Amino acid sequence: MLGGRKADCSTSATCNLLCAQIGAWCREEPVRWLPMESDQWDALVAQARAEGVAGLLYTLLPEDAPSSVRERLRADYQLQKTANLLYMEKLGQVVPALRDAGVRFVVVKGTALLATVYPDMGMRAMKDIDLLVHPEDVNILKPVMDHLGWQEEDEDIAGKGFGVHYRGESTFIRQEGNILFRLEAHLDAPGFYPPSRRRIWERVTAVSGAGIDDMPVLTAPAHLSYLCAHYYYHHCGSGLKWLVDVARLISQIHSWHDAVVDAYEFGTTRPVHLALHDLSQMLKVPVPQHIVATLRFLPMPISLRLLFEMCKRPRLHYLGIRLLDLYRAPSWSVRLGYIWRKVTAPRWKRRLT
């Protein structure tokens, strides 16, 4: 999946090997290694780093792996683990503060999965904390984050307040020495059918993990829809890291019926279908094929389907994401404001001059 495209594992021996080893771990099977030359090890390390699974690969290395390879991957693993532990410490402060203030929120994506389903904090890279926040509570969110020492970052090229008002997201940063922490507060579920977005707040449960009690998260079926939509709309379906996330998440799903119903209701049947299909093809993780087939043929709103087909193609991705922003806007006044702010942004002015 280098260069924003899925790696062609039918012709890439390195991709095949990486998927085989990661897939065995996902299936909870023994990871078996064959003798390899130094250039093959170098290619494997480069591929793992590009796919975001270097830390995970380190934990799977055989005892006779070259010391240079082990040291490089250990450095990635230790860096990830240190950063993730620091982020979890910050999350442990944010969760009770928001909960006590009455903010409706859930921890999502890699942040939630690291805290609940990954056995080791160094196995997955994480660059920020991801929260899904009820849009009506954004005015409560900001003073709480300010009290905790987080500053709202408002540096969009389209001007102040653009993220909150036009993209349904707010970013907070916290500087501690030479470390910059980031927290993304998503006020919307991109890629979800608009009439059903509010229903996601009916799919909230509480778990304990990473030393954090009563952490609100989405139920596994709803989180699957959210994660798969993010994977394809925002990452073009590239990055083995995200497929591993899906594999870890489906291990927590006890009712595939609920997963199918949620995907149909949220308008995410196509991204969930593709994620499960890719998971079974690339990592050989067993997925009920009747579920994959059902998701394939379930209808999806035509407007979302067109946006999805654009967003998952690298060449059309930027345009697709911009149109998705317009699609999820609550009114035409917001859409017109979005277009105006984008057209008059300094970036476009510089290009025109």
NUGUMI-687619 format. One record per residue (C-alpha): residue in three letters; residue number from 1; x, y, z. Coordinates in steps of 0.5 Angstrom, whole numbers, always signed. Each point is the difference from the previous one (the first is absolute). Example, Ala and Ser with C-alpha at 12.3 -4.5 7.8 and 13.67 -1.06 7.14 Angstrom:
residues 2
PT   res     n       x       y       z
PT   ALA     1     +25      -9     +16
PT   SER     2      +2      +7      -2
END
This chain:
residues 353
PT   res     n       x       y       z
PT   MET     1      +0      +0      +0
PT   LEU     2      +6      +5      -1
PT   GLY     3      -2      +6      -3
PT   GLY     4      -7      +1      +2
PT   ARG     5      -1      -7      -4
PT   LYS     6      -2      -7      +2
PT   ALA     7      +6      -4      -1
PT   ASP     8      -1      -5      -5
PT   CYS     9      +2      -7      +4
PT   SER    10      -1      -4      -6
PT   THR    11      +6      +2      -3
PT   SER    12      +4      +3      +6
PT   ALA    13      +4      -5      +4
PT   THR    14      +1      +5      +6
PT   CYS    15      -7      +2      +1
PT   ASN    16      -2      -8      -1
PT   LEU    17      +5      -1      +6
PT   LEU    18      -3      +6      +4
PT   CYS    19      -7      -2      +0
PT   ALA    20      +1      -7      +1
PT   GLN    21      +4      +1      +7
PT   ILE    22      -5      +6      +2
PT   GLY    23      -6      -5      -2
PT   ALA    24      +3      -6      +4
PT   TRP    25      +0      +5      +6
PT   CYS    26      -7      +2      -1
PT   ARG    27      -2      -7      -1
PT   GLU    28      +3      -2      +7
PT   GLU    29      +4      -5      -4
PT   PRO    30      +8      -1      +1
PT   VAL    31      +4      +5      -5
PT   ARG    32      +5      -4      -4
PT   TRP    33      +6      +2      -3
PT   LEU    34      +4      -2      -6
PT   PRO    35      +8      +2      -1
PT   MET    36      +1      +7      -3
PT   GLU    37      +5      +4      -3
PT   SER    38      +2      +7      +3
PT   ASP    39      -3      +3      -6
PT   GLN    40      -7      -3      +1
PT   TRP    41      +1      +2      +7
PT   ASP    42      +1      +7      -2
PT   ALA    43      -6      +0      -5
PT   LEU    44      -5      -3      +6
PT   VAL    45      +2      +5      +5
PT   ALA    46      -1      +6      -5
PT   GLN    47      -7      -3      -2
PT   ALA    48      -2      -1      +7
PT   ARG    49      +2      +7      +2
PT   ALA    50      -4      +2      -6
PT   GLU    51      -6      -4      +2
PT   GLY    52      +0      +3      +7
PT   VAL    53      +2      -7      +3
PT   ALA    54      +7      +0      +2
PT   GLY    55      -1      +0      +7
PT   LEU    56      -5      -6      -1
PT   LEU    57      +5      -4      -4
PT   TYR    58      +6      +1      +5
PT   THR    59      -4      -4      +5
PT   LEU    60      -1      -5      -5
PT   LEU    61      +8      -1      -2
PT   PRO    62      +3      -7      +0
PT   GLU    63      +6      -1      +5
PT   ASP    64      +5      +0      -6
PT   ALA    65      -2      +6      -3
PT   PRO    66      +6      +5      -2
PT   SER    67      +2      +4      +6
PT   SER    68      +0      +7      -5
PT   VAL    69      -8      -2      -2
PT   ARG    70      -1      -1      +8
PT   GLU    71      +3      +6      +2
PT   ARG    72      -4      +4      -5
PT   LEU    73      -7      -3      +1
PT   ARG    74      +2      +1      +8
PT   ALA    75      +1      +7      -1
PT   ASP    76      -7      +1      -3
PT   TYR    77      -3      -4      +5
PT   GLN    78      +3      +3      +6
PT   LEU    79      -2      +7      -3
PT   GLN    80      -7      -2      -2
PT   LYS    81      -1      -3      +7
PT   THR    82      +3      +6      +4
PT   ALA    83      -5      +5      -4
PT   ASN    84      -6      -5      +1
PT   LEU    85      +1      +0      +7
PT   LEU    86      +1      +7      +1
PT   TYR    87      -7      +1      -4
PT   MET    88      -3      -5      +4
PT   GLU    89      +2      +4      +6
PT   LYS    90      -3      +6      -3
PT   LEU    91      -6      -3      -2
PT   GLY    92      -1      -3      +7
PT   GLN    93      -1      +8      +2
PT   VAL    94      -4      +2      -6
PT   VAL    95      -5      -6      +1
PT   PRO    96      -3      +1      +7
PT   ALA    97      +1      +8      -1
PT   LEU    98      -5      +0      -6
PT   ARG    99      -5      -5      +4
PT   ASP   100      +0      +4      +6
PT   ALA   101      -2      +6      -4
PT   GLY   102      -6      -4      -4
PT   VAL   103      +4      +0      -7
PT   ARG   104      -3      -5      -4
PT   PHE   105      +6      -4      -3
PT   VAL   106      +3      -6      -2
PT   VAL   107      +7      -2      -1
PT   VAL   108      +1      -3      -7
PT   LYS   109      +5      -3      -5
PT   GLY   110      +7      -2      +2
PT   THR   111      -1      +3      +7
PT   ALA   112      -5      -4      +2
PT   LEU   113      +3      -6      -3
PT   LEU   114      +6      +1      +3
PT   ALA   115      -3      +0      +7
PT   THR   116      -4      -6      -1
PT   VAL   117      +2      -5      -5
PT   TYR   118      +7      +1      -2
PT   PRO   119      +4      -4      +5
PT   ASP   120      +6      +4      +0
PT   MET   121      +1      +8      -1
PT   GLY   122      +6      +0      -4
PT   MET   123      -4      -4      -6
PT   ARG   124      -4      +5      -3
PT   ALA   125      +2      +7      -2
PT   MET   126      -4      +6      +3
PT   LYS   127      +1      +7      -2
PT   ASP   128      -6      +3      +4
PT   ILE   129      -6      -1      +4
PT   ASP   130      -6      -1      -4
PT   LEU   131      -7      +2      +4
PT   LEU   132      -7      +0      -3
PT   VAL   133      -4      +6      +3
PT   HIS   134      -7      +1      +0
PT   PRO   135      +0      +7      -4
PT   GLU   136      -5      +3      +5
PT   ASP   137      +5      +0      +5
PT   VAL   138      +6      +3      -3
PT   ASN   139      -1      +6      +4
PT   ILE   140      +1      -4      +6
PT   LEU   141      +6      -4      -3
PT   LYS   142      +4      +7      -1
PT   PRO   143      +1      +2      +7
PT   VAL   144      +1      -7      +3
PT   MET   145      +6      -1      -5
PT   ASP   146      +2      +7      +2
PT   HIS   147      +0      -1      +7
PT   LEU   148      +4      -7      -1
PT   GLY   149      +5      +4      -4
PT   TRP   150      -2      -1      -7
PT   GLN   151      +0      +6      -5
PT   GLU   152      -4      +0      -6
PT   GLU   153      +4      -1      -6
PT   ASP   154      -4      +5      -6
PT   GLU   155      +5      +0      -5
PT   ASP   156      -4      -2      -6
PT   ILE   157      +2      +3      -7
PT   ALA   158      -7      +2      -1
PT   GLY   159      +0      +5      +7
PT   LYS   160      -2      +0      +7
PT   GLY   161      -6      -5      +2
PT   PHE   162      +0      -4      -6
PT   GLY   163      +1      -7      +3
PT   VAL   164      -6      +1      +5
PT   HIS   165      -5      +4      -5
PT   TYR   166      +2      -4      -6
PT   ARG   167      +3      -6      +1
PT   GLY   168      -3      -3      +6
PT   GLU   169      +7      +0      +4
PT   SER   170      +4      +3      +5
PT   THR   171      +7      -1      +1
PT   PHE   172      +4      +1      +7
PT   ILE   173      +7      +0      +2
PT   ARG   174      +4      +0      +6
PT   GLN   175      +8      +2      +0
PT   GLU   176      +4      -4      +6
PT   GLY   177      +7      +2      -1
PT   ASN   178      +2      -3      -7
PT   ILE   179      -6      -4      -1
PT   LEU   180      -6      +2      -3
PT   PHE   181      -7      -4      +1
PT   ARG   182      -6      +1      -4
PT   LEU   183      -7      -2      +1
PT   GLU   184      -5      +0      -6
PT   ALA   185      -7      +1      +2
PT   HIS   186      -5      -2      -5
PT   LEU   187      -7      +3      +0
PT   ASP   188      -3      -4      -6
PT   ALA   189      +1      -7      -3
PT   PRO   190      +2      +1      -7
PT   GLY   191      -2      -5      -5
PT   PHE   192      -7      -2      +4
PT   TYR   193      -6      +1      -3
PT   PRO   194      -3      +7      +3
PT   PRO   195      -6      -2      +3
PT   SER   196      +3      -6      +4
PT   ARG   197      +6      +4      +3
PT   ARG   198      -4      +2      +6
PT   ARG   199      -1      -7      +2
PT   ILE   200      +7      -2      +1
PT   TRP   201      -1      +3      +7
PT   GLU   202      -5      -6      +1
PT   ARG   203      +6      -5      -1
PT   VAL   204      +5      +2      +6
PT   THR   205      +3      -4      +5
PT   ALA   206      +5      +1      +6
PT   VAL   207      +6      -5      +0
PT   SER   208      +6      +1      +5
PT   GLY   209      +7      -1      -3
PT   ALA   210      +7      +3      +0
PT   GLY   211      -1      +2      +7
PT   ILE   212      -6      +4      -2
PT   ASP   213      -7      -2      +3
PT   ASP   214      -7      +1      -3
PT   MET   215      +3      +3      -6
PT   PRO   216      -6      +1      -5
PT   VAL   217      +1      -4      -7
PT   LEU   218      -4      -2      -6
PT   THR   219      -3      -7      +0
PT   ALA   220      +4      -4      -4
PT   PRO   221      -5      -1      -6
PT   ALA   222      -1      +8      +0
PT   HIS   223      +8      +1      +1
PT   LEU   224      +1      -5      -6
PT   SER   225      -4      +5      -5
PT   TYR   226      +3      +6      +3
PT   LEU   227      +7      -3      -1
PT   CYS   228      -1      -3      -7
PT   ALA   229      -3      +7      -2
PT   HIS   230      +6      +4      +2
PT   TYR   231      +5      -6      -3
PT   TYR   232      -3      +1      -7
PT   TYR   233      -2      +7      +0
PT   HIS   234      +6      +3      +3
PT   HIS   235      +5      -5      -1
PT   CYS   236      -2      -2      -7
PT   GLY   237      +0      -7      +3
PT   SER   238      +8      +0      +0
PT   GLY   239      +4      -2      +7
PT   LEU   240      +0      -7      +2
PT   LYS   241      +0      +3      +7
PT   TRP   242      -8      +2      -1
PT   LEU   243      -1      -7      -2
PT   VAL   244      +3      -3      +6
PT   ASP   245      -4      +5      +4
PT   VAL   246      -6      -3      -3
PT   ALA   247      +2      -7      +1
PT   ARG   248      +1      +1      +8
PT   LEU   249      -7      +4      +0
PT   ILE   250      -4      -6      -4
PT   SER   251      +3      -5      +6
PT   GLN   252      -4      +4      +5
PT   ILE   253      -7      -1      -5
PT   HIS   254      -5      -5      +3
PT   SER   255      -5      +2      -5
PT   TRP   256      +1      +0      -7
PT   HIS   257      -8      +2      -1
PT   ASP   258      +2      +6      +4
PT   ALA   259      +6      +2      -4
PT   VAL   260      -4      -1      -6
PT   VAL   261      -6      +4      +2
PT   ASP   262      +4      +6      +3
PT   ALA   263      +4      +0      -7
PT   TYR   264      -7      +1      -4
PT   GLU   265      -3      +5      +5
PT   PHE   266      +7      +4      +0
PT   GLY   267      +0      +0      -8
PT   THR   268      +7      -4      +1
PT   THR   269      -1      -7      -3
PT   ARG   270      +5      +2      -6
PT   PRO   271      +6      +1      +4
PT   VAL   272      -2      -5      +6
PT   HIS   273      +0      -5      -6
PT   LEU   274      +6      +2      -3
PT   ALA   275      +4      +0      +6
PT   LEU   276      -2      -7      +2
PT   HIS   277      +1      -2      -7
PT   ASP   278      +7      +3      +0
PT   LEU   279      +1      -3      +7
PT   SER   280      -1      -7      -2
PT   GLN   281      +4      +0      -7
PT   MET   282      +6      +4      +3
PT   LEU   283      +0      -3      +7
PT   LYS   284      -4      -6      -1
PT   VAL   285      -4      +1      +6
PT   PRO   286      -6      -4      +0
PT   VAL   287      -6      +4      -1
PT   PRO   288      -7      -3      -1
PT   GLN   289      -1      +1      -7
PT   HIS   290      -7      +0      +0
PT   ILE   291      +1      +7      +4
PT   VAL   292      +5      +2      -6
PT   ALA   293      -5      -2      -5
PT   THR   294      -6      +3      +4
PT   LEU   295      +3      +7      +1
PT   ARG   296      +2      +0      -8
PT   PHE   297      -7      +0      -2
PT   LEU   298      -3      +4      +5
PT   PRO   299      -2      +7      -3
PT   MET   300      +4      +6      +2
PT   PRO   301      -3      +8      -1
PT   ILE   302      +3      +1      -7
PT   SER   303      +2      +7      +2
PT   LEU   304      +5      -3      +5
PT   ARG   305      +2      -6      -5
PT   LEU   306      +2      +5      -5
PT   LEU   307      +4      +4      +5
PT   PHE   308      +3      -7      +3
PT   GLU   309      +2      -2      -7
PT   MET   310      +4      +7      -1
PT   CYS   311      +3      +0      +7
PT   LYS   312      +3      -7      +0
PT   ARG   313      +4      +2      -7
PT   PRO   314      +6      +4      +2
PT   ARG   315      +0      +4      -6
PT   LEU   316      -7      +2      +1
PT   HIS   317      +1      +0      +8
PT   TYR   318      +1      +8      +1
PT   LEU   319      -7      +1      -4
PT   GLY   320      -3      -5      +3
PT   ILE   321      +1      +2      +7
PT   ARG   322      -2      +7      -1
PT   LEU   323      -6      -2      -3
PT   LEU   324      -2      -4      +6
PT   ASP   325      +1      +6      +4
PT   LEU   326      -5      +3      -4
PT   TYR   327      -5      -6      +0
PT   ARG   328      +0      +0      +8
PT   ALA   329      -1      +7      +1
PT   PRO   330      -6      +1      +4
PT   SER   331      -3      +6      -5
PT   TRP   332      +1      +4      -6
PT   SER   333      +3      +6      +3
PT   VAL   334      +5      -5      +3
PT   ARG   335      +2      -3      -6
PT   LEU   336      +1      +7      -4
PT   GLY   337      +4      +3      +6
PT   TYR   338      +4      -6      -1
PT   ILE   339      +1      +1      -7
PT   TRP   340      +1      +8      +1
PT   ARG   341      +6      -2      +5
PT   LYS   342      +3      -5      -4
PT   VAL   343      +0      +5      -6
PT   THR   344      +3      +6      +3
PT   ALA   345      +5      -4      +4
PT   PRO   346      +7      +3      +0
PT   ARG   347      +2      -7      -4
PT   TRP   348      -4      +2      -6
PT   LYS   349      +2      +7      +0
PT   ARG   350      +7      -2      +0
PT   ARG   351      -1      -5      -6
PT   LEU   352      -4      +6      -4
PT   THR   353      +5      +5      +1
END
